[in-house]
Amino acid sequence: MRALAAALIVSTTLAAQTTTTKKPATTAAKSATAPQKLRPTSPTRPMPADPKANEGVAAVGTMPAATGTPAQLFSMRFIDLKVGDGEEARPSMPPDKVVFYTVHYTGWTTDGTKFDSSVDRGEPIVFPIGLKRVITGWDTGFEGMRVGGKRRLIIPWQLAYGAAGHPPVIPEKADLVFDIELVGQGNTPQPVTGTHFEEPAAGPTIPPAASQTPAAKPAERPEERHE
């Protein structure tokens, strides 16, 4: 009996030691599955409205509204008012193939002030496309048009008359709006006419027959102007 009791005591002691030294197996599992606290999400902020979204589109001053959704063309916007049924506007490929555009236009500042119009004069202007004889917005603004088409160009000041503008008619850093009509195009050299031109750039030149007639009131290129 004493030997059995001693054996029971030893057995009980070993069991107690095993129980007290054994670590809970569920601690890690509980820690791994514990629910995570979610950070509160901030409410979605609406995008600010573009202050220039309707610039050049809505009617203002003497400028009528243009119907349509503005599309992007380089750094400016345009609305095709009428799709022409003639040939597609061709680019110049100097020095041999210079394309002359015949164009009717009316120009406004974005407050609706009309500053020039060949329509009012009843005589379109003629100029070589792509030779920097017109403001940059015009040199790139006819892309994709067809002869007979009409388009509204909404031109940022960087592609118009730059920081200095074109005093006294066009203010400093003035965005401009033009309604243009591509009346015709051709490779036959013609006298260059009009009032909104820039000095020819160095490099390709206009064929001699056309270069004999200088552009009226040449304006500096925007990159040559200083604030």
C-alpha positions in Angstrom: 0.0 0.0 0.0 2.8 2.4 0.9 4.5 1.5 -2.4 1.2 2.1 -4.3 0.6 5.4 -2.5 4.1 6.6 -3.3 3.6 5.7 -6.9 0.4 7.6 -7.1 2.0 10.6 -5.4 4.8 10.6 -8.0 2.4 10.1 -10.8 0.2 13.0 -9.5 3.2 15.3 -9.1 4.4 14.6 -12.7 0.9 15.3 -14.0 0.7 18.5 -12.1 4.1 19.6 -13.4 3.1 18.8 -17.0 -0.2 20.7 -16.5 1.5 23.9 -15.1 4.3 24.0 -17.6 2.2 23.4 -20.7 1.5 26.6 -22.7 -2.0 27.2 -24.1 -2.1 26.2 -27.7 -4.9 28.6 -28.6 -3.1 31.8 -27.7 -1.4 32.3 -31.1 -4.5 31.2 -33.0 -6.7 33.7 -31.1 -4.1 36.4 -31.8 -4.0 35.6 -35.5 -7.8 35.6 -35.8 -8.5 38.6 -33.7 -10.6 41.1 -35.6 -8.7 44.1 -36.9 -9.9 47.6 -36.2 -10.7 49.4 -39.5 -9.8 53.0 -40.0 -12.8 55.2 -40.7 -12.8 56.1 -44.4 -12.9 59.8 -45.3 -15.9 61.0 -47.4 -15.1 61.3 -51.2 -14.5 64.9 -52.1 -16.1 66.1 -55.3 -13.7 67.3 -58.1 -13.7 71.1 -58.4 -15.5 72.4 -61.4 -13.3 73.5 -64.3 -13.7 77.3 -64.4 -12.9 77.3 -68.1 -15.3 74.5 -69.0 -17.7 76.9 -70.8 -15.1 79.4 -71.9 -15.4 79.9 -75.7 -18.6 77.7 -75.8 -21.4 79.7 -74.1 -22.8 82.9 -75.7 -21.2 86.0 -74.3 -20.9 89.6 -75.6 -21.2 89.5 -79.4 -20.0 85.8 -79.5 -22.7 83.3 -80.2 -22.9 79.9 -78.4 -21.3 76.9 -80.1 -23.4 73.7 -80.1 -21.4 70.5 -79.4 -19.0 68.9 -77.0 -15.5 70.4 -77.1 -12.7 68.0 -78.2 -9.0 68.4 -77.4 -6.5 69.3 -80.1 -3.0 69.5 -78.8 -3.3 72.1 -76.0 -6.5 73.7 -77.2 -10.1 72.8 -77.7 -12.3 72.8 -80.7 -15.9 72.2 -81.7 -16.8 71.2 -85.3 -19.7 73.4 -86.2 -20.1 72.0 -89.7 -18.3 69.1 -91.3 -17.1 70.0 -94.8 -17.8 67.9 -97.8 -14.5 68.8 -99.7 -11.1 67.3 -99.5 -9.3 66.9 -96.2 -7.1 69.8 -95.1 -3.5 69.0 -96.2 -0.3 70.0 -94.4 2.6 71.8 -96.1 5.7 69.8 -96.9 8.3 72.5 -97.6 10.2 73.5 -99.4 8.5 72.0 -102.5 4.9 71.5 -101.4 3.5 74.4 -99.6 -0.3 74.4 -99.1 -2.1 77.8 -99.0 -5.4 77.9 -97.1 -8.2 80.4 -97.9 -10.1 81.0 -94.7 -13.0 83.1 -93.4 -12.9 83.8 -89.6 -14.2 85.8 -86.7 -12.2 86.3 -83.6 -13.3 87.1 -80.0 -11.6 87.4 -76.6 -13.2 85.1 -74.1 -15.4 87.9 -72.7 -17.2 88.1 -76.1 -15.4 91.1 -77.5 -15.0 90.8 -81.2 -11.6 92.0 -82.4 -11.5 91.0 -86.0 -13.6 89.4 -88.7 -12.9 88.6 -92.4 -16.6 87.8 -92.6 -17.5 91.4 -91.8 -15.0 92.6 -94.4 -16.4 90.2 -97.0 -13.0 88.9 -98.0 -11.3 85.7 -96.7 -7.6 85.6 -95.9 -4.9 83.5 -97.6 -1.8 82.1 -95.8 0.6 79.1 -96.1 -0.2 76.5 -93.4 2.6 75.2 -91.1 5.2 77.9 -91.8 4.6 80.0 -88.7 3.0 82.8 -90.6 0.0 82.6 -88.3 -0.3 82.1 -84.6 0.5 78.5 -83.4 -3.2 77.8 -82.6 -4.0 78.4 -86.3 -1.0 76.5 -87.6 -2.3 73.4 -85.8 -6.1 74.1 -85.6 -7.2 73.0 -89.0 -6.1 69.4 -88.6 -8.8 66.9 -89.5 -11.0 69.6 -91.2 -12.4 69.4 -94.7 -12.9 72.1 -97.2 -16.2 73.7 -96.6 -16.1 72.9 -92.9 -16.5 75.3 -90.0 -14.9 75.0 -86.6 -14.6 76.9 -83.4 -11.1 77.1 -81.9 -10.6 77.9 -78.3 -7.0 78.8 -78.1 -4.9 79.4 -74.9 -2.8 82.5 -74.8 0.4 80.4 -75.1 -0.7 79.4 -78.6 -2.0 82.8 -79.5 -0.2 86.1 -78.8 1.7 85.1 -75.7 2.1 86.9 -72.5 2.3 90.4 -74.1 -0.9 90.0 -76.2 -1.3 92.2 -79.3 -2.0 95.7 -78.1 -4.3 97.6 -78.3 -6.8 95.0 -79.4 -5.7 91.8 -77.6 -4.8 92.0 -73.9 -1.9 90.3 -72.2 -2.2 86.5 -71.7 -5.5 86.5 -73.6 -7.2 83.2 -74.5 -8.9 83.6 -77.9 -11.9 82.2 -79.7 -12.1 81.9 -83.4 -14.8 80.6 -85.7 -13.0 79.5 -88.8 -14.2 78.3 -92.2 -11.9 76.5 -94.6 -13.0 77.9 -97.9 -10.3 76.3 -100.0 -6.7 75.1 -100.3 -4.1 74.7 -103.0 -0.4 74.5 -103.9 -0.4 77.5 -106.2 1.6 80.3 -104.7 -0.7 83.2 -103.8 -0.3 86.6 -102.2 -0.6 86.3 -98.4 -3.3 88.5 -96.9 -4.7 89.1 -93.5 -4.0 90.8 -90.2 -3.1 88.1 -87.7 0.3 86.8 -88.7 3.7 86.1 -87.2 7.2 86.6 -88.7 8.3 83.7 -90.8 10.5 81.2 -88.9 14.1 80.5 -89.9 14.3 77.6 -92.2 11.7 76.7 -94.9 10.5 79.7 -96.8 7.5 80.6 -98.9 7.9 80.3 -102.7 9.2 83.6 -104.2 5.9 84.5 -105.9 4.1 84.5 -102.5 6.9 85.9 -100.4 6.9 89.2 -102.4 3.7 90.2 -100.6 4.5 90.7 -96.9 1.9 89.9 -94.2 0.1 92.8 -92.8 0.8 93.9 -89.2 3.2 91.0 -88.4 3.1 89.9 -84.8 5.9 88.4 -82.8 5.9 84.7 -82.2 4.9 83.9 -78.6 8.3 82.4 -77.7 9.9 85.7 -78.6 7.8 87.7 -76.2 8.9 88.4 -72.6 6.8 89.0 -69.6 
